[in-house]
Amino acid sequence: MRLELKRFGDFLSSRPAGREAWLVAKSYILKNKITPDETIEVDFSGVKALTPSWADEFISSLRKKYPGQVKLLPSDNASVKASLEFVSEE
Amino acid sequence: MKTNTDKKILKFIKERGQVAPKDIIEFIGFTASAVFRQLKKLQNQKKIQKSGTPPHVTYHIPMTQKEKIIQNAYLWTTKTFIDNNDIAKTANLYCLARDIFESRNQKTAKTLIANNYSEALSYLLYAIIGEIGNNSFDHNLGNWPNIPGVYFTIDLKEKIVILADRGRGVRSSLQEVRPDIIDDSTALRVAFTEVISGRSPEQRGNGLKFVKKIVMENKLTLTFYSGTAVCNIKNKKMSFENSNINIQGTLAVIEF
């Protein structure tokens, strides 16, 4: 499954916003749709700016819920690349 | 009044940086009208400037536009009492709630792009402004000592962004999890170099490390005050010093 982050907005900042996005993704987008061997591809295309706070709330939670199934797709966006350096690995 | 009174006043103002008239009157020990005559004379000689409106007037040495912008934020941060009138006057600078701050931050990124700054730099600035400003909300929510919110302004001509809050400050936040931090300088050093969050049990606290990285890699300058300490990041070097000003919350100056 490809999870497009742009559906949560093109400016992704703050912990509360990241937490809200994760709760929505968990409940309405991912629930009952991901098989144990399926990869979730996180797509950053269309995201203009990302902060480590938003990324930590969303991506760390996603990785925790689906260990070994999350793949972050490459991005050319400087804020995305820099923020992902600060999101803890699985 | 002795003829060197104006020199004494000028020296006093230089030493203090920014002085209320009552402090000058108290220091000199003459009548208010005599002191105001001297202040007017120094103003006419362009040796000092007057800022603010009664009852919040201060005198200081002449400042550049950039210094004035910083000074206004400093005054907003340190003024002992802020009333609705003050808030109304700074309504275009003051973000009472996080969503107002977010909206202004997005607008700032768009304004930078409209003024021919690269998208990459504009969005990186958005990200570090977001981290610093949201830190103010994250660490003070429900616990603001007096006025909640963030002071946020950008000046394209001076290429400067200012963020300030009247919150608890970095040391107070970190002491929740690191009671061994006993001074502001250590607190800033920890905040900018160690992965730690005052919001225990969160194992987080990367915001200011991210800010440091972006500032260093993009030839930006950051001056970050909290308490009596200041962190300077310039030319890829970071230093921590005692500051000559005391900020209860935080005051960040980003130059781009």
Interface residues (C-beta under 8 A of the other chain):
Chain A: F11 S13 S14 R15 P16 A17 K48 A49 L50 T51 P52 S53 D56 N77 A78 S79 A82 S83 E85 F86
Chain B: R98 E102 N105 Q106 A109 E119 A120 Y123 L124 Y126 A127 G130 E131 N134 F137 D138 R204 N206 G207 K209 F210 K213 I214 E217
